[in-house]
């Protein structure tokens, strides 16, 4: 079964913020331009088998299951936090390295 993937406004904002940071403060050139595409390709793998990913630690304090998918290599590992609802995967948040837990307001 193929799952539809939907990005929350917060996840889109996270993606834009991380990409801007990579472009202007951390990396130069093509590497920074390729990063968002690599992340999206990793997220696209959730369309086939999203429940293969473990529950996120933050899931303990939520009324629903939030899972995580990791992207990158140490020390730059990003966490893609998502929820599964029927045949839809909702990308909720993209956590950059150094962020401890997702702020649950």
Secondary structure, DSSP 8 states (H G I E B T S, - for coil): ---EEEE-HHHHHHHHHHHHHIIIII--THHHHHHHHHHHHHHHTHHHHGGGS-B-GGGGGSSS--EEEEEEETTEEEEEEEEEETTEEEEEEEE-TT--S----
